[in-house]
Amino acid sequence: MKLWVDASAGASGDMLLGALVGAGVPLEVLQDAIDAVSPEPVALRVEEVRRGGLAATRVHVDVADSRHHRTWRDVRGLLDGHGLALAAFERLAVAEAAVHGTTPDEVHFHEVGALDAIADVVGVCAGIEHLGATDITVSPVAVGSGTIRSSHGTLPVSPPAVAELLRGVPTYAGPVPMETCTPTGAALLTTLATAWGPQPPMTVDTIGVGAGGRDPDGHANVLRLFVGGLEARSARTSNSGSPLLLECNVDDLDPRVWPAVIAALLEAGASDAWLTPILMKKGRPAHTLSALVDDASAPAVRTAIFRHTTTIGLREQPLTKHALDREIVVVEVGGQQVDVKLARHEGVVVNAQPEYDHVARAAATLGRPVNDVLTEAAALSRAFLTQGD
């Protein structure tokens, strides 16, 4: 299943919930998932509304008054076994810790805010899993502008946690001077997205329109979710939508620049970029720069190559790509959470790899060598290799 998330008006947890329900996900799927983890009553309620003249679905998250403040450690225990939701909430905790100069385990969530965020994260992840989505492209995210009032005083938009969560992804101010992307919305989008950019080639089956709480003048405060499959193509049609391999040979660039070049290509939308050492005519050492892109990201990646390297030409060729189904689970090393990426072939897990960034962070926190933590995380990951559908 292929999804495109139109976040050109921003994103929040309730907007994503509304878009999922509007796209046909039964409310009971979301409610059952929330009931399974929430420590206190949380009820979802659907309302059909209009935003900027557009019909949209709003999902209210009704929570009772609570006297409990919850830490990331508390929430982590509630979400144990819910890999996608756990990954999204961990992003939220890590971002909050970064902007407040503390550690994730010391982050406290306000009592009602914690319940609301748990419902948003768990409900959205359950809806995505119900759709069986394996390919999720997210548009550039509108974050808003101006200022907001918070418990810490007046803050600029985008708020610090949102700005931290959206590092490295395409964002812009958007159409109205208000906060349009919430921390929960940002955490969900960055966890779910497999690609960023405009709508990819796809055959759209259903469209869900999720409403935000406000209805500002001249602006439809909605998030749209396009649900469908890959665009059908016969052997005689063009290769539009197929992966493209962009390549060039470079022999006159300072090698210290290459890491910045690779980063620029990935930021421009390349799904992968790499260097291959080669020997050119007259014995000149050089590198072949390669980038894997789709039709949507190809123009931006071409521009990045010409801007950041000395090449004056590119080669391109269409490719056929076979990708395994992937998901994220979590293992614990010394009390530290480490994401593990699982790859499935015909429902059977054939690869389980710890995420190196998580390993390095855990090693730094524990004061242990990275290799020790990596070895332990890899050993724990092997337990998933015996699992199948």
C-alpha positions in Angstrom: 0.0 0.0 0.0 1.3 3.4 -0.9 0.4 6.6 1.0 1.0 10.3 0.4 0.6 12.7 3.3 -0.2 16.3 2.3 1.1 18.4 5.2 1.0 21.7 3.3 -1.3 23.1 6.0 0.6 21.5 8.9 0.2 18.3 11.0 -1.0 17.2 14.4 -1.9 13.9 16.0 -5.7 14.6 15.7 -5.4 15.7 12.1 -3.7 12.4 11.3 -6.4 10.5 13.2 -9.1 12.3 11.3 -7.4 11.7 7.9 -7.1 7.9 8.7 -10.8 7.7 9.7 -11.8 9.7 6.6 -9.8 7.3 4.4 -11.8 4.4 5.7 -9.9 3.1 8.8 -12.6 2.0 11.3 -12.7 4.0 14.5 -12.8 0.8 16.4 -9.3 -0.1 15.2 -7.9 3.1 16.6 -9.9 2.9 19.9 -9.0 -0.8 20.5 -5.3 0.0 20.1 -5.5 2.9 22.5 -7.5 0.9 25.1 -4.8 -1.8 25.1 -2.1 0.6 26.4 -3.8 3.6 28.0 -3.6 3.5 31.8 -6.7 5.8 32.1 -9.9 6.1 30.1 -9.5 7.8 26.7 -12.4 8.0 24.2 -12.3 8.9 20.5 -15.2 10.9 19.1 -15.7 11.7 15.4 -17.2 14.9 14.1 -17.8 15.9 10.4 -16.7 19.6 10.1 -15.7 22.2 7.5 -12.4 23.8 7.3 -11.9 26.7 4.8 -15.0 25.4 3.0 -13.8 21.9 2.7 -15.6 18.9 4.3 -13.2 17.2 6.8 -13.2 14.6 9.6 -12.2 15.7 13.0 -11.4 13.1 15.7 -11.7 14.4 19.3 -9.5 12.7 21.9 -11.5 12.9 25.2 -9.5 12.3 28.3 -10.6 12.6 31.9 -8.8 14.7 34.5 -5.7 13.0 35.7 -3.4 13.5 38.6 -0.5 11.6 37.2 2.6 13.2 35.6 4.4 10.6 33.4 8.0 10.4 32.4 9.4 8.8 29.2 10.3 5.8 31.3 6.6 5.4 32.3 5.3 5.8 28.7 8.0 3.4 27.4 6.6 0.8 29.7 3.1 1.3 28.5 4.1 1.1 24.8 6.4 -2.0 25.2 5.8 -4.3 22.3 4.3 -1.6 20.1 7.4 -0.9 17.9 6.1 1.9 15.6 4.4 3.8 18.4 7.4 3.3 20.7 9.7 4.7 18.0 7.5 7.8 17.5 7.2 8.5 21.2 10.9 8.0 21.7 11.5 10.7 19.0 9.3 13.0 21.0 11.1 12.4 24.3 14.6 12.7 22.7 13.6 16.0 21.1 12.1 17.4 24.3 15.3 16.4 26.2 17.5 18.0 23.6 15.8 21.4 23.8 15.6 21.4 27.6 19.2 20.2 28.1 18.3 17.0 29.9 18.1 13.2 29.2 15.0 11.5 27.7 14.4 9.6 31.0 14.1 12.9 32.8 11.5 14.3 30.4 8.1 14.7 32.1 4.8 14.9 30.2 1.9 16.8 31.6 -0.8 14.4 32.9 -3.5 15.2 30.3 -1.0 16.0 27.6 0.6 12.6 28.1 -2.7 10.7 27.7 -3.6 12.8 24.6 -0.2 12.2 23.0 -0.3 8.5 23.8 -3.7 8.3 22.1 -2.6 10.2 19.1 0.6 8.2 18.6 -0.9 4.8 19.3 -4.0 5.5 17.2 -2.2 6.8 14.2 0.3 3.9 14.2 -2.5 1.4 14.5 -4.3 3.1 11.5 -1.1 3.0 9.4 -0.6 -0.7 10.2 -4.3 -1.4 9.5 -3.8 0.0 6.0 -0.7 -2.1 5.5 1.3 0.9 4.3 4.8 0.1 3.2 5.6 3.3 1.2 4.8 6.6 2.8 5.7 9.9 1.2 5.2 13.1 3.1 5.1 16.6 1.5 7.2 19.5 2.8 5.7 20.3 6.2 4.1 23.7 7.0 5.2 24.7 10.5 3.6 28.1 10.8 5.1 31.4 11.9 4.7 34.1 14.6 4.8 33.2 18.3 2.9 31.1 20.8 2.4 31.2 24.6 3.7 28.3 26.6 4.5 27.3 30.2 8.0 28.6 29.5 6.7 32.0 28.2 6.5 33.3 24.6 8.2 31.0 22.1 8.8 31.5 18.4 7.0 29.3 15.8 8.1 26.7 15.0 8.5 25.8 18.7 11.9 24.3 19.7 10.7 20.7 20.0 9.1 20.9 16.5 12.2 22.4 15.0 14.4 19.7 16.6 12.1 16.9 15.3 12.1 18.3 11.8 15.8 18.6 11.4 16.9 17.3 8.0 13.4 17.2 6.4 11.7 19.8 4.1 9.7 22.4 5.9 8.5 26.0 5.4 6.4 28.6 7.2 3.2 28.0 5.4 0.1 30.0 4.8 -0.9 31.5 8.2 0.9 33.1 11.1 0.1 30.5 13.7 1.5 27.2 14.9 0.5 24.6 12.3 2.7 21.6 13.2 2.7 20.2 16.8 5.5 18.1 18.3 3.3 15.0 18.2 2.5 15.6 14.5 6.2 16.1 13.8 7.2 13.0 15.7 4.7 10.9 13.8 5.6 12.2 10.4 9.3 11.7 10.8 8.8 8.2 12.1 6.4 7.1 9.4 7.9 8.8 6.3 9.9 6.6 3.9 10.3 9.5 1.5 9.7 13.3 1.4 8.3 15.3 -1.5 5.3 15.9 -3.7 2.8 13.2 -4.5 4.6 10.3 -6.2 3.2 8.3 -9.1 0.3 6.2 -7.6 -3.2 5.1 -8.3 -5.3 6.8 -5.6 -8.2 4.8 -4.1 -9.3 6.9 -1.2 -8.6 10.3 0.3 -8.9 11.2 3.9 -9.2 14.8 5.0 -8.3 15.3 8.7 -9.3 18.6 10.4 -7.4 20.7 12.8 -9.1 22.3 15.8 -9.0 25.8 14.4 -10.7 27.2 11.3 -8.7 30.3 10.3 -9.9 32.7 7.6 -8.6 32.0 4.1 -6.9 28.8 5.0 -8.2 25.2 5.0 -6.7 23.8 8.2 -6.6 20.2 7.1 -4.2 17.3 6.5 -4.9 15.1 3.5 -4.1 11.4 3.2 -4.0 9.8 -0.3 -4.2 6.0 -0.2 -3.5 3.8 -3.1 -1.0 1.6 -4.9 1.8 2.0 -7.4 0.8 3.5 -10.8 0.2 0.7 -13.2 2.6 0.7 -16.2 2.8 -1.5 -19.3 6.0 -2.5 -21.0 5.4 0.3 -23.5 4.9 3.1 -21.1 7.8 5.3 -19.9 9.8 4.6 -16.9 8.1 7.4 -14.9 8.0 6.4 -11.3 10.9 3.9 -11.5 14.0 4.5 -9.5 16.7 6.5 -11.3 20.5 6.1 -10.9 22.3 9.4 -11.3 26.1 9.2 -11.7 29.1 11.3 -12.5 32.9 10.9 -12.4 34.8 13.5 -10.4 38.6 13.8 -10.3 39.2 17.4 -9.2 37.3 17.8 -5.9 39.0 18.1 -2.5 38.1 14.7 -0.8 37.4 16.5 2.5 34.2 17.9 0.8 32.7 14.5 0.0 30.8 14.0 3.3 29.1 17.3 2.8 28.2 16.4 -0.8 26.6 13.1 0.3 24.6 14.9 3.0 23.4 17.5 0.5 22.1 14.8 -1.9 20.2 13.0 0.9 18.7 16.3 2.1 17.6 17.0 -1.5 15.6 13.8 -1.6 18.0 11.0 -2.7 17.1 7.7 -1.1 20.8 6.7 -1.1 24.1 8.2 -2.2 27.6 6.8 -2.3 31.1 7.0 -3.7 33.2 4.5 -5.6 36.9 5.0 -6.1 38.0 4.6 -9.7 41.0 5.1 -11.9 40.5 7.4 -14.9 42.5 8.0 -18.1 46.2 8.9 -17.7 46.1 7.2 -14.3 44.2 9.9 -12.5 42.5 8.7 -9.2 38.8 9.8 -9.1 35.4 8.9 -7.6 32.1 7.9 -9.1 29.3 9.7 -7.3 26.1 7.8 -7.4 22.6 8.8 -6.2 19.4 6.8 -6.2 16.3 9.0 -6.7 12.7 8.9 -7.7 11.0 11.1 -10.3 9.9 13.6 -7.7 13.3 14.1 -6.1 15.4 13.9 -9.3 15.4 17.6 -10.2 16.5 18.7 -6.7 19.2 16.0 -6.6 20.5 17.0 -10.0 20.7 20.6 -8.8 22.5 19.6 -5.6 25.1 17.6 -7.6 25.9 20.5 -9.9 26.0 23.0 -6.9 28.2 20.9 -4.6 30.6 19.2 -7.0 32.8 20.2 -9.9 31.1 17.9 -12.5 29.6 19.4 -15.7 27.5 16.4 -16.7 25.5 13.5 -15.4 24.5 10.0 -16.5 21.1 8.6 -15.8 19.6 5.2 -16.1 16.2 3.7 -14.9 16.4 0.8 -12.5 14.2 -2.0 -11.2 14.2 -2.2 -7.4 12.9 -4.9 -5.2 12.6 -3.8 -1.5 11.8 -6.0 1.4 9.0 -5.1 3.9 10.6 -3.3 6.8 9.6 -2.5 10.4 11.2 -1.1 13.5 11.3 -3.0 16.8 13.1 -2.2 20.0 15.6 -4.1 22.2 17.0 -2.9 25.5 20.7 -2.9 26.3 21.6 -1.8 29.9 18.2 -0.1 30.2 18.8 1.9 27.0 16.4 1.5 24.0 17.9 0.6 20.7 15.9 0.5 17.5 16.3 -2.6 15.3 15.3 -2.6 11.7 13.7 -5.9 10.6 13.4 -6.9 6.9 10.8 -9.5 5.9 10.7 -11.7 2.8 7.3 -13.3 2.2 6.5 -12.7 5.9 9.7 -14.2 7.3 12.3 -12.0 9.0 15.5 -12.5 7.1 17.5 -9.5 8.5 17.6 -7.8 11.8 20.1 -4.9 12.2 20.4 -2.5 15.2 20.4 1.2 14.3 23.9 2.4 14.7 22.9 5.9 15.9 20.9 4.4 18.7 23.8 2.0 19.6 26.2 4.9 19.8 23.9 7.0 22.0 23.3 4.0 24.3 27.1 3.4 24.5 27.7 7.1 25.4 25.0 7.0 28.1 26.3 3.7 29.6 30.0 4.6 29.3 30.7 1.4 27.4 32.6 0.9 24.1 30.3 1.2 21.1 31.4 -2.3 19.8 30.3 -3.9 23.1 26.8 -2.4 22.9 26.6 -3.2 19.2 27.5 -6.8 19.8 24.9 -7.2 22.6 22.2 -5.4 20.5 23.0 -7.6 17.5 22.7 -10.8 19.7 19.3 -9.6 21.0 18.2 -8.8 17.5 18.9 -12.4 16.3 15.9 -13.6 18.3 13.7 -11.9 15.6 15.2 -14.0 12.8 13.1 -17.0 13.9 9.9 -15.1 13.7 7.5 -15.2 10.7 3.9 -14.4 10.0 
